[in-house]
Amino acid sequence: MDNHKEDQDMADNSSDSDSSMEDDTQQEEITTLMKEVQESPYKYDSHVRLIELLRSSDSRQMLTESRETMNKYFPLSPTLWLSWIRDEQQWAETDEERQRVLALCDRAVAEYVSVDLWLEYCQLAIGGLAAADGPARVRAVFERALTAVGLHVTKGALIWEAYREFENALYSTRAGGEAAAEARGRVTALFRRQLRQPLVGLELCWAEFEAWLAADGAAPDANDKRNYEKALERLETLQPLEEALTEEAEGGGTVAAYQQYVRHELTDGTPARVQLVFERAVLDNCLSLELWQAYTRYLDFELRPAGDVTLAVHERAVRNLPWSAELWESYIRAAERAQLPLERLEDLVSRALVSGLQTPADVLLVWLAWIDLYRRRLSSDGRKGAELMVSMREQFNKACEHLAQAFGMDGDPECVLLQYWASLEAANGCLGEATALWEDILSQGHDKSARMWLQFLRLVQLVRSVRQRGSEDGEEDEEEPRPAPAQRTAADPAMPPPPPGFKKPAPPAADGKPAPPPGFKPPPPPPGYKPKEPAREAPPKAGEEGGSTGDVERDSRTVFLSNLDFNISADRLRQHWQSTGEIADLRVVKDYKGRSKGFAYLEFTNIAAAEAALKQDHSPIDGRPCFVSRLWSGGERPKAFKYNTGMERNKLFIKGLSLKTTADTLRTKFSEFGPLKDVRLVTLRNGYPKGIAYVEFEDEAAAQRAVEQTDQTQLEGSTILVAISDPSKARGGAGAPTGAGGAGGAGRPPPRPAAGRGAPARGRRQQTAFVPRALQKRPDQAASGEPAAPPKSNAEFRNLLLAKKD
């Protein structure tokens, strides 16, 4: 018995010893991890492991501090937020602590748009229902949740159902009267709002709605049924996209499926739906650079000028991928568009430079973004010239010193920063400083680079042009005569000599073959040889009028305006087009002197407005027709003629009109014969009428009656000719459009043959001087009725020549 007790004591001591050893090991790991996250705060896994260990211990304060430290450098996943919120909820005893938990929920839903987080937030908000304004606070949280995730196709119904259950519970506590009717109306309104959204479980919601109304002796009306059916149709189009997400999630990635989902919503959805799909995408793929870039780029163009929503998404992007210089650059530019104070912008750049950028190119990209921003901000304040460069040199020096300290000579191997600095010095008239900077560039191993020397020579040419203007406009200094023109190159200090052994590289041949050696002479060409003229290359499409920007979503909202009056202003264009839709941007293209080139790019906030603008093609603006067309890209060009080129029996072709005749006059005259679809006066590009028009009827019978009764009649002092529109005959040379009596009928001259190979165009000389005789077309004698002359022999030709000599 005593031996058994001793064995039991030994086992207990051994268990206590093992537990103590485990605690010591865990404490050592905690200490190591705390030191590690303090030295390297951007190690995500170390933060997660430390929080996991502290949760299993009783260190509540250390756990809270560790979570705060991690959240300072990284956004927390919904799982980490839920564990934090539930831990704090267990520890909350006072109202102040409960409010702190709700504040924690606000922080959580601001980092990720998660249905689970919003559902937890709503449940916690219901816990404060007993307060005086408790119902209003709960409703406010539910409405925020519906705005954030109420359109989530697969999980959004959870928020709607929780909201209805809350309102239904309040309704059940009302005894009757107006309060009960108002509470019941809230539930009914929630049903109707949900049935307008394409959500999973819509059929069950409809059945519950019918039962809810039947309890009060009512039934869904026609609008309810129509909204429900539209939502079901929309849900059917979204189901394949949701299934693709599920299939790719099982395969290990959903980036491609979300990209397809986004493209679909950009075409058929609303901005709210597009933003929710982006939020779902970055929630499931928080480390995908291309998704964050697409999301921020969409907000930059959709929500302009940049506001709190856009900046919040940029902030979340750089918190998820702090090592991405591209995201930091777009964040800096968005903050500049939001007109943030310069101090906040400088703090943002400082954060970017210490965020763990990996390469010198990344750091250089951030510095260039900051210097661009700083220059624009100072220029907008009126600083220029030497005054501007005093402040800019300080920033350039900071950037150069930072790159040199961090990476040495590899910080900016191509001297991009110094080249930018030199160009800015030259642009502001500080030519001596610019020359000194280029000498510094060449001294850093670029003295053998022909490209660098050519760029330096451009600066030298600028210096010379300035000196030339000074020598022509200023007075000569008699004590220091100028060098002779032949000696100017050698005496000019701004033209340093090239390094020893420097040779200008020979330009590569056009066909890619190596250039011939010096002194090579090609063999002489044969007699009569004429060199071919080089073929003219097509101009680059990036500079063509109406060219695409490369952004498909933006191009779909943009139309190209051409044939504009050269004196028209942007305000006048905005005034004309603002009734079509909300304008996001209007860019009137100008030449180097600031004069309008007669075309512009009009960008709307949505695709529907752009489609409406396209329907107003050829509409007059200040008496001049404005051509409206889509943007085109690649080899796709807009069609030159958009109207039908075949016979249209319901459309009339009218010519011989007075130049004072208006569309209203034609509409008044021809509306007597039937309803009109369109009246179009044909004008020159400057808006002057050509005296012809097209009148389109709803039916063919009305058009035929109008031809019979108006052809060759008087209208405002002019005899008009009216015919059924048939452009194919006029184009093919068969005659004018078909009229009442047909082509060549009574009272009409026969149609003139169209100009072609056999007949010269009117007013132009027939080009047959250089056509060989054997190929020239001779008149057909048989057709003219004259007998064909017999062929002559050689003897007859000889006699003819002898007779001419005599």
C-alpha atoms as one frame of an Amber mdcrd trajectory, in Angstrom:
protein
   0.000   0.000   0.000   2.774   2.400   0.873   4.632   1.375  -2.251   1.545
   2.184  -4.382   1.279   5.625  -2.795   4.938   6.293  -3.429   4.515   5.296
  -7.085   1.541   7.639  -7.406   3.503  10.533  -5.908   6.387   9.869  -8.253
   3.991   9.869 -11.265   2.439  13.170 -10.153   5.851  14.712  -9.699   6.883
  13.464 -13.148   3.722  14.941 -14.726   4.305  18.261 -12.996   7.896  18.181
 -14.156   6.869  17.501 -17.787   4.279  20.305 -17.660   6.832  22.654 -16.198
   9.304  21.763 -18.941   6.652  22.388 -21.610   5.855  25.746 -20.044   9.523
  26.655 -19.981   9.921  25.642 -23.626   6.846  27.635 -24.613   8.050  30.650
 -22.659  11.435  30.477 -24.362   9.740  30.358 -27.783   7.551  33.317 -26.843
  10.607  35.307 -25.767  12.433  34.427 -28.989   9.448  35.378 -31.166   8.918
  38.666 -29.361  12.551  39.578 -29.962  12.261  38.500 -33.588   9.152  40.572
 -34.370  10.737  43.524 -32.663  13.829  43.326 -34.854  12.012  42.271 -38.049
   8.423  43.521 -37.811   7.516  42.464 -41.370   7.766  38.701 -40.649   4.113
  37.720 -40.882   4.443  34.088 -39.755   6.307  35.097 -36.606   3.437  37.362
 -35.570   0.863  34.615 -36.156   2.843  32.032 -34.180   3.380  34.450 -31.284
  -0.362  35.202 -31.046  -1.141  31.476 -31.141   1.223  30.798 -28.231  -0.010
  33.731 -26.151  -3.651  32.609 -26.578  -2.802  29.318 -24.906  -1.201  31.146
 -21.994  -2.790  33.498 -19.493  -0.960  36.602 -20.731  -3.969  38.705 -21.708
  -2.077  41.982 -21.798   0.799  40.548 -23.832  -1.699  38.968 -26.240  -3.459
  42.297 -26.827  -0.151  44.095 -27.326   1.046  41.456 -29.793  -2.170  41.742
 -31.789  -1.870  45.517 -31.886   1.750  45.241 -32.989   0.877  42.875 -35.814
  -2.008  45.048 -36.947   0.347  48.010 -37.055   2.294  46.363 -39.883  -0.232
  43.969 -41.456  -3.983  43.716 -41.978  -5.398  40.808 -39.991  -7.305  38.044
 -41.722 -11.026  37.619 -40.855 -10.101  34.533 -38.809  -7.621  36.497 -36.678
 -10.122  39.318 -36.229 -12.893  36.931 -35.153 -10.654  35.278 -32.552  -9.626
  38.703 -31.208 -13.242  39.968 -31.064 -14.510  36.831 -29.315 -11.673  36.925
 -26.789 -12.431  40.546 -25.963 -16.145  39.779 -25.776 -15.527  37.121 -23.125
 -13.488  39.557 -21.071 -15.916  42.494 -21.484 -17.939  43.180 -18.329 -18.663
  46.906 -18.327 -20.408  49.068 -20.914 -17.108  50.770 -21.681 -15.477  47.439
 -22.458 -18.422  46.437 -24.667 -18.062  49.685 -26.607 -14.388  48.849 -27.032
 -15.406  45.528 -28.610 -17.720  47.334 -31.052 -14.868  49.686 -31.937 -12.763
  46.613 -32.608 -15.482  45.418 -35.008 -15.279  48.748 -36.843 -11.554  48.232
 -37.338 -12.099  44.670 -38.549 -14.689  45.441 -41.246 -12.570  48.355 -42.475
  -9.715  46.000 -43.425 -11.609  43.220 -45.195 -15.148  43.012 -46.581 -16.173
  39.737 -44.963 -19.731  38.472 -44.451 -18.639  36.565 -41.319 -17.188  39.711
 -39.744 -20.289  41.769 -40.518 -22.569  39.048 -39.142 -20.544  38.998 -35.908
 -20.709  42.796 -35.737 -24.513  42.765 -36.144 -24.935  40.129 -33.432 -22.802
  42.169 -31.018 -24.773  45.319 -31.845 -28.031  43.552 -30.950 -26.588  43.065
 -27.476 -26.969  46.826 -26.890 -30.664  46.860 -27.785 -31.694  47.789 -24.243
 -30.303  51.303 -24.587 -32.635  54.218 -25.337 -31.447  54.476 -28.911 -30.639
  50.771 -29.175 -32.954  49.915 -32.136 -31.654  52.845 -34.176 -28.033  51.835
 -33.531 -28.710  48.222 -34.503 -30.476  49.295 -37.703 -27.532  51.553 -38.574
 -25.133  48.610 -38.269 -27.386  46.360 -40.362 -27.704  49.020 -43.080 -23.920
  49.362 -43.196 -23.678  45.592 -43.507 -26.165  45.543 -46.411 -24.213  48.264
 -48.187 -20.960  46.350 -47.746 -21.973  42.726 -48.373 -25.712  42.729 -49.128
 -24.980  42.027 -52.818 -22.785  38.995 -52.080 -24.383  36.329 -54.290 -23.700
  33.279 -52.122 -23.583  34.718 -48.570 -25.444  38.008 -48.726 -28.768  36.399
 -47.785 -27.370  35.738 -44.276 -27.319  39.465 -43.505 -30.798  40.007 -44.979
 -32.266  37.144 -42.934 -30.623  38.340 -39.704 -31.985  41.849 -40.316 -35.510
  40.508 -40.922 -35.356  38.349 -37.802 -34.353  41.403 -35.765 -37.245  43.499
 -37.142 -39.648  40.567 -36.793 -38.641  40.182 -33.138 -39.392  43.879 -32.537
 -42.743  43.468 -34.338 -43.713  40.568 -32.079 -43.278  42.811 -29.015 -45.765
  45.391 -30.335 -49.312  44.898 -29.046 -50.972  46.684 -31.951 -51.749  50.092
 -33.307 -49.516  52.340 -35.352 -46.309  51.005 -33.789 -47.182  47.435 -34.825
 -48.143  48.542 -38.356 -44.877  50.459 -38.701 -42.848  47.457 -37.488 -44.689
  45.147 -39.897 -44.034  47.606 -42.730 -40.284  47.456 -42.021 -40.299  43.677
 -42.407 -42.280  43.913 -45.656 -39.882  46.526 -47.024 -36.894  44.284 -46.229
 -38.517  41.411 -48.110 -39.035  43.593 -51.176 -35.488  44.982 -51.062 -34.006
  41.487 -50.851 -36.140  40.155 -53.697 -34.605  42.742 -56.036 -31.093  41.313
 -55.541 -29.714  38.204 -57.313 -28.898  36.128 -54.228 -28.744  32.404 -53.560
 -31.938  31.252 -51.830 -34.173  33.720 -53.649 -36.943  31.131 -54.193 -37.158
  30.440 -50.456 -37.300  34.167 -49.746 -40.190  34.530 -52.229 -42.095  31.714
 -50.516 -41.589  33.345 -47.116 -42.726  36.680 -48.546 -45.939  35.144 -49.874
 -46.609  33.529 -46.494 -45.871  36.803 -44.701 -48.376  38.730 -46.836 -50.960
  35.930 -46.687 -50.996  36.178 -42.888 -52.358  39.706 -43.339 -54.725  38.769
 -46.155 -52.542  40.242 -48.926 -50.481  38.960 -51.854 -47.457  40.135 -53.859
 -48.335  42.712 -56.508 -47.162  42.876 -60.142 -44.083  44.954 -59.295 -42.979
  42.415 -56.699 -43.358  39.591 -59.212 -41.483  41.502 -61.921 -38.587  42.419
 -59.608 -38.347  38.834 -58.395 -38.225  37.448 -61.953 -35.567  39.971 -62.996
 -33.447  39.002 -60.003 -33.814  35.317 -60.905 -32.685  35.995 -64.486 -29.699
  37.930 -63.216 -28.876  35.102 -60.797 -28.851  32.603 -63.664 -26.158  34.634
 -65.465 -24.059  34.809 -62.289 -24.304  31.131 -61.341 -21.618  29.958 -63.853
 -19.221  32.590 -62.521 -19.818  31.498 -58.933 -19.326  27.862 -59.913 -16.038
  28.773 -61.603 -14.890  30.356 -58.326 -15.718  27.178 -56.436 -13.903  24.972
 -58.950 -10.767  27.129 -58.962 -10.787  27.368 -55.159 -10.586  23.585 -55.023
  -7.693  23.732 -57.486  -5.745  26.183 -55.353  -6.322  29.589 -56.934  -9.153
  31.940 -57.905  -7.370  34.871 -59.548  -8.383  34.002 -63.131 -11.986  33.306
 -62.139 -12.259  36.611 -60.312 -10.776  38.456 -63.288 -13.471  36.943 -65.493
 -16.103  37.879 -62.884 -14.853  41.486 -62.833 -14.971  41.745 -66.637 -18.560
  40.526 -66.580 -19.638  43.052 -63.961 -17.829  45.890 -65.746 -20.009  45.178
 -68.768 -23.376  44.331 -67.191 -23.149  45.368 -63.559 -23.125  48.515 -61.439
 -20.186  50.188 -59.666 -21.377  48.741 -56.356 -21.343  45.202 -57.762 -17.947
  45.707 -59.404 -16.469  46.946 -56.130 -17.909  43.992 -54.185 -16.406  41.480
 -56.644 -13.038  43.219 -56.264 -13.396  43.041 -52.472 -14.144  39.330 -52.628
 -11.167  38.848 -54.932  -8.635  40.578 -52.665 -10.093  38.819 -49.627  -9.390
  35.411 -51.162  -6.136  36.520 -52.863  -4.719  39.198 -50.583  -1.184  38.766
 -52.004  -2.144  39.082 -55.681  -0.480  42.197 -57.072  -2.469  42.189 -60.316
  -5.805  42.133 -58.460  -4.829  45.022 -56.183  -3.544  47.010 -59.158  -6.749
  46.404 -61.122  -8.876  47.374 -58.090  -7.010  50.607 -57.340  -6.866  51.536
 -61.017 -10.632  51.057 -61.301 -11.293  53.305 -58.308  -8.834  55.924 -59.560
 -10.887  56.326 -62.750 -14.377  55.601 -61.386 -14.259  57.780 -58.257 -12.671
  61.028 -59.342 -11.396  63.114 -57.727  -9.878  60.641 -55.294 -11.666  60.547
 -51.950 -11.695  58.596 -48.717 -12.914  55.375 -50.362 -10.129  55.360 -52.956
  -7.405  56.255 -50.452  -8.639  53.588 -48.016  -8.278  50.882 -50.675  -4.800
  52.164 -51.601  -3.860  52.010 -47.911  -5.077  48.431 -47.630  -3.184  47.507
 -50.806   0.190  48.684 -49.492  -0.486  47.079 -46.113  -1.047  43.730 -47.816
   1.904  44.095 -50.208   4.277  46.600 -48.587   7.140  45.442 -50.843   5.374
  46.551 -54.075   6.793  49.832 -55.367   4.054  50.007 -58.032   1.336  50.082
 -55.372   3.196  52.740 -53.381   3.599  54.864 -56.507  -0.111  54.691 -57.383
  -0.966  55.473 -53.722   1.260  58.566 -53.787  -0.315  59.815 -57.001  -3.841
  59.161 -55.700  -3.015  61.090 -52.519  -1.750  63.955 -54.669  -5.013  64.004
 -56.653  -6.889  64.097 -53.355  -5.036  67.362 -52.537  -3.605  66.071 -49.264
  -1.253  68.461 -47.434   2.400  68.235 -48.385   3.320  67.072 -44.875   1.045
  64.025 -45.132   2.387  63.237 -48.583   5.943  63.392 -47.242   5.000  61.012
 -44.406   3.529  58.632 -46.993   6.761  58.610 -48.982   8.771  58.035 -45.798
   6.600  55.001 -45.019   7.182  53.650 -48.515  10.959  53.968 -48.249  11.071
  51.897 -45.027   8.440  49.324 -46.037  10.884  46.687 -47.258  11.297  47.526
 -50.952  13.476  44.836 -52.461  15.445  46.353 -55.347  17.117  49.688 -56.182
  14.627  50.122 -59.043  11.752  49.986 -56.534  13.303  52.646 -54.331  14.083
  54.794 -57.367  10.458  54.533 -58.525   9.198  55.887 -55.194  11.731  58.733
 -55.226  10.751  59.717 -58.779   7.069  59.740 -57.808   7.865  62.012 -54.843
  10.029  64.396 -56.886   7.332  64.667 -59.571   4.757  65.418 -56.900   6.993
  67.931 -55.137   7.767  69.758 -58.393   4.095  70.002 -59.362   3.093  71.232
 -55.913   5.758  73.962 -55.908   4.915  74.965 -59.489   1.248  75.314 -58.568
   2.312  77.689 -55.784   3.931  79.943 -58.381   7.565  78.973 -57.925   9.696
  78.734 -61.046  13.198  79.223 -62.336  16.024  79.501 -59.808  13.586  79.808
 -56.902  12.039  76.443 -57.789  15.406  74.743 -58.234  16.638  75.796 -54.779
  13.974  73.560 -53.214  14.243  70.844 -55.859  18.009  70.425 -55.377  17.413
  69.559 -51.743  15.051  66.723 -52.720  17.354  65.451 -55.473  20.264  65.402
 -53.013  18.193  63.424 -50.487  17.270  60.866 -53.138  20.847  60.477 -54.396
  22.238  60.112 -50.869  19.596  57.541 -49.918  20.249  55.406 -53.007  24.023
  55.645 -52.556  23.895  54.657 -48.865  21.509  51.760 -49.466  22.891  50.291
 -52.703  26.118  52.082 -53.576  26.812  52.429 -57.302  23.963  49.985 -58.044
  21.384  52.421 -56.693  20.948  54.213 -60.030  23.275  52.626 -62.583  21.679
  54.438 -65.556  21.756  57.801 -63.716  18.021  58.272 -64.308  17.749  60.582
 -61.317  20.696  62.721 -62.401  19.364  62.955 -65.960  15.983  64.096 -64.618
  17.757  66.596 -62.394  19.821  67.970 -65.301  16.783  68.320 -67.564  14.921
  70.200 -64.836  17.877  72.521 -64.299  18.040  73.256 -68.033  14.283  73.792
 -68.291  14.486  76.400 -65.538  17.398  78.258 -67.085  20.174  76.909 -64.837
  22.355  75.742 -67.749  25.649  75.724 -65.864  24.280  73.377 -63.181  22.786
  71.141 -65.885  26.135  70.897 -67.672  27.915  70.049 -64.419  25.414  67.277
 -63.733  25.991  65.759 -67.162  29.728  65.820 -66.617  29.077  63.921 -63.392
  26.939  61.396 -65.299  29.656  60.781 -67.874  32.244  60.358 -65.149  30.263
  57.453 -63.630  31.225  54.980 -66.349  29.000  56.313 -69.124  31.736  58.051
 -71.119  31.752  55.142 -73.589  27.985  55.243 -74.157  26.927  56.845 -77.434
  23.383  57.207 -76.145  24.541  59.238 -73.157  26.736  61.439 -75.331  23.871
  62.137 -77.708  21.652  63.198 -74.833  24.428  65.434 -73.543  24.807  66.963
 -77.007  21.135  67.920 -76.992  21.778  69.873 -73.817  24.839  71.468 -75.416
  22.707  72.559 -78.365  20.293  74.162 -75.926  23.159  76.022 -74.254  24.427
  77.229 -77.606  21.007  78.436 -78.709  20.717  80.479 -75.517  24.191  81.944
 -76.015  23.421  82.699 -79.643  20.309  84.636 -78.663  22.340  86.523 -76.042
  25.072  87.426 -78.542  22.520  88.670 -81.053  20.417  90.685 -78.630  23.070
  91.874 -76.170  26.030  94.244 -76.474  29.499  92.930 -77.336  32.192  93.021
 -74.685  35.256  94.641 -76.263  37.621  93.298 -73.609  36.686  89.644 -74.253
  36.072  89.039 -77.956  34.033  86.024 -79.041  35.773  83.140 -80.762  35.484
  82.822 -84.495  32.802  80.480 -85.816  35.411  77.946 -86.899  36.940  77.908
 -83.414  33.675  77.952 -81.400  33.433  74.202 -80.954  36.917  73.884 -79.514
  36.698  77.025 -77.370  33.233  76.346 -75.967  33.628  75.082 -72.360  30.145
  73.498 -72.488  31.394  71.066 -75.134  33.784  68.671 -73.381  36.003  66.548
 -75.615  35.039  62.896 -76.027  37.153  60.339 -74.141  40.183  58.741 -75.792
  39.257  55.948 -78.142  35.604  57.002 -78.362  34.064  56.165 -81.749  30.561
  56.955 -82.771  28.870  53.645 -83.580  27.749  53.147 -87.175  23.974  53.136
 -87.576  22.533  49.665 -88.159  21.320  48.801 -91.646  17.598  48.917 -92.308
  17.476  45.206 -93.169  19.295  44.193 -90.002  22.557  43.278 -91.806  25.866
  44.500 -90.324  27.077  47.899 -91.527  29.849  47.838 -94.206  33.439  48.539
 -93.078  34.926  52.042 -93.452  36.035  52.840 -97.022  33.681  50.314 -98.579
  32.353  51.384-101.995  29.438  49.492-103.550  29.719  48.471-107.240  28.215
  51.004-109.691  24.612  50.307-110.772  23.836  49.303-114.382  22.956  52.015
-116.952  19.438  53.384-116.556  19.135  52.190-112.944  16.870  54.285-110.722
  16.966  53.795-106.972  13.723  52.889-105.313  12.136  55.453-103.075  11.781
  54.207 -99.512   8.270  53.158 -98.698   6.463  55.479 -96.357   5.735  53.908
 -93.056   2.324  54.230 -91.532   2.266  56.644 -88.620   2.230  55.031 -85.200
  -1.239  54.216 -84.074  -0.676  55.720 -80.648  -0.759  59.181 -82.196  -3.667
  58.659 -84.572  -6.918  60.425 -84.021  -9.454  58.264 -82.282  -6.831  55.773
 -81.084  -7.402  53.600 -78.036  -5.829  54.316 -74.645  -5.185  50.614 -73.984
  -7.610  50.522 -71.053 -10.618  48.501 -72.237 -12.924  49.633 -69.453 -12.044
  53.292 -69.932 -12.327  53.082 -73.732 -15.850  51.703 -73.427 -16.869  54.899
 -71.608 -15.069  57.263 -74.006 -16.153  58.631 -77.403 -14.095  60.470 -80.001
 -15.411  63.872 -81.141 -14.166  65.249 -84.459 -14.976  67.997 -86.965 -15.230
  70.496 -84.098 -15.010  74.211 -84.622 -11.428  75.280 -83.942 -12.626  78.109
 -81.686 -14.970  76.023 -79.560 -14.119  75.834 -75.863 -14.164  72.900 -73.476
 -16.896  74.591 -71.413 -19.122  74.804 -74.491 -18.618  71.097 -75.166 -19.413
  70.223 -71.558 -22.565  72.327 -71.737 -23.674  70.519 -74.896 -22.983  66.968
 -73.644 -23.923  67.236 -69.969 -27.534  66.297 -70.744 -26.339  62.977 -72.224
 -24.695  61.775 -69.012 -22.258  62.617 -66.249 -18.894  63.617 -67.726 -15.746
  62.190 -66.126 -13.215  63.917 -68.344 -13.014  66.025 -71.505  -9.700  66.334
 -73.359  -9.593  68.805 -76.252  -6.479  68.005 -78.302  -4.300  71.042 -79.018
  -1.154  71.748 -80.990   2.116  73.000 -79.595   0.807  76.590 -79.638  -2.251
  75.717 -77.573  -4.696  75.889 -80.496  -7.464  73.332 -80.865  -6.882  70.665
 -83.522 -10.617  70.141 -84.060 -11.090  66.904 -82.138 -11.495  65.804 -78.526
 -11.973  62.792 -76.251 -15.133  62.748 -74.124 -15.152  60.291 -71.210 -18.375
  59.538 -69.314 -18.748  57.890 -65.923 -20.682  54.938 -67.365 -21.046  53.012
 -70.615 -24.726  53.851 -71.087 -23.958  57.556 -71.474 -21.285  56.794 -74.069
 -23.762  54.688 -76.059 -26.269  57.548 -75.914 -23.617  59.961 -77.202 -22.880
  57.679 -80.177 -26.527  57.983 -81.219 -26.010  61.750 -81.575 -23.430  61.393
 -84.341 -23.533  64.335 -86.817 -25.580  66.401 -84.373 -24.782  70.109 -84.840
 -22.812  72.094 -82.283 -22.892  75.826 -83.024 -24.012  75.090 -86.586 -21.244
  72.566 -87.344 -21.884  68.781 -87.413 -20.012  66.936 -84.688 -18.825  63.447
 -85.629 -19.095  61.003 -82.720 -17.347  57.641 -82.946 -15.929  54.901 -80.768
 -12.277  54.609 -79.924 -10.479  51.996 -82.004  -7.323  50.019 -81.338  -4.881
  47.860 -83.271  -5.866  47.322 -86.873  -9.521  48.041 -86.215 -10.546  51.347
 -87.771 -13.941  53.017 -87.669 -16.081  52.578 -90.769 -16.063  55.549 -93.098
 -19.810  55.339 -93.871 -22.343  54.138 -91.352 -25.578  54.438 -93.370 -27.190
  51.799 -95.537 -25.781  51.640 -99.063 -28.669  49.662-100.559 -32.214  50.605
-101.496 -34.406  51.738 -98.614 -38.015  52.005 -99.761 -39.095  53.899 -96.679
 -36.431  56.608 -97.108 -36.491  59.516 -99.561 -33.541  61.186-101.253 -34.205
  64.897-101.853 -31.965  67.255-103.820 -32.233  70.752-105.226 -33.120  72.205
-101.810 -32.597  75.840-101.023 -29.616  76.438 -98.786 -31.997  78.093 -96.315
 -34.198  75.023 -95.933 -34.112  73.548 -92.425 -34.935  70.126 -91.043 -38.073
  71.519 -89.402 -39.298  72.746 -92.784 -38.871  69.272 -94.285 -40.431  67.642
 -91.261 -43.498  69.881 -91.569 -43.914  69.239 -95.305 -43.415  65.473 -95.362
 -45.218  64.612 -92.127 -48.449  65.065 -94.115 -47.844  61.719 -95.840 -47.203
  59.620 -92.728 -45.232  59.357 -89.470 -41.533  60.218 -89.821 -38.644  58.346
 -88.277 -35.814  60.753 -89.099 -34.942  63.844 -91.159 -31.274  64.371 -92.041
 -29.843  67.371 -93.855 -26.515  66.615 -95.532 -23.914  69.286 -94.820 -20.290
  69.952 -95.549 -17.747  69.476 -92.765 -18.030  73.154 -91.928 -21.786  72.856
 -91.414 -22.872  74.553 -94.664 -25.782  72.715 -96.327 -25.242  70.860 -99.618
 -28.840  71.185-100.764 -29.700  67.518-100.287 -31.479  65.644 -97.511 -32.877
  62.256 -96.478 -36.373  61.808 -95.017 -37.163  58.430 -93.459 -40.777  57.265
 -92.943 -42.132  54.573 -90.681 -43.517  52.593 -93.655 -42.911  52.273 -97.417
 -46.399  53.314 -98.483 -46.026  56.779 -96.981 -42.666  57.210 -98.720 -44.148
  56.250-102.103 -47.041  58.725-101.664 -44.547  61.473-100.811 -42.512  60.758
-103.974 -45.581  60.888-106.186 -46.848  64.173-104.746 -43.660  66.145-104.103
 -41.250  65.216-106.895 -40.364  68.264-109.031 -42.395  70.632-106.865 -41.482
  74.014-105.443 -40.182  74.366-101.889 -39.021  77.770-100.677 -38.374  78.962
-104.233 -36.439  75.879-105.418 -37.529  72.910-107.508 -36.813  69.763-105.561
 -36.252  66.273-106.919 -37.570  63.474-104.691 -36.752  59.797-105.145 -36.566
  56.560-103.194 -33.124  56.326-101.625 -30.889  53.874-103.472 -27.183  54.809
-103.034 -26.075  51.591-104.761 -27.204  52.887-108.175 -25.442  56.203-107.753
 -22.260  54.442-106.634 -22.439  51.873-109.425 -23.096  54.376-112.181 -26.584
  53.080-113.013 -28.207  56.441-112.494 -29.878  58.547-109.838 -32.016  57.047
-107.076 -35.296  55.607-108.247 -37.905  58.307-108.591 -41.534  58.462-109.574
 -40.839  57.986-113.242 -37.564  56.101-112.976 -34.194  57.115-114.309 -34.342
  58.819-117.661 -38.111  59.302-117.454 -40.127  62.180-118.800 -38.744  65.583
-117.967 -35.407  64.206-116.839 -32.097  64.104-118.679 -30.505  60.702-119.180
 -27.996  59.768-116.494 -24.359  60.689-117.158 -21.971  57.702-117.180 -19.857
  57.423-114.095 -16.160  58.153-114.380 -14.124  55.011-114.800 -11.313  53.542
-116.859 -13.100  54.172-120.122 -14.362  57.702-119.444 -12.461  60.628-117.962
 -13.863  62.353-114.903 -15.378  65.800-115.384 -12.805  68.592-115.156  -9.854
  66.197-115.303  -7.587  65.254-118.227  -7.545  61.611-119.235  -4.248  60.099
-118.132  -3.218  58.160-121.248   0.041  59.912-122.152   2.202  57.175-120.671
   0.022  54.174-121.618   1.588  51.951-124.354  -0.271  51.974-127.646  -0.832
  48.262-127.545  -2.772  48.721-124.296  -4.744  51.794-125.318  -8.383  51.079
-126.026  -9.248  51.733-129.651 -12.762  52.636-130.796 -14.765  49.712-132.077
 -15.413  50.415-135.760 -17.936  47.656-136.120 -20.032  49.168-133.383 -19.998
  52.565-135.158 -21.296  51.066-138.430 -18.212  51.919-140.555 -16.605  49.120
-142.629 -13.311  47.874-141.338 -10.310  48.858-143.504  -8.266  45.922-144.871
  -4.787  45.554-143.390  -1.955  47.153-145.382   1.121  45.349-146.619   4.731
  46.461-146.161   4.880  47.694-149.755   1.820  49.889-149.216   3.371  51.404
-146.113   6.586  52.053-148.128   4.643  53.837-150.875   2.866  55.983-148.256
   6.145  57.107-146.764   7.639  57.902-150.197   4.534  59.874-151.104   4.897
  62.005-147.945   8.517  62.818-148.839   7.522  63.931-152.339
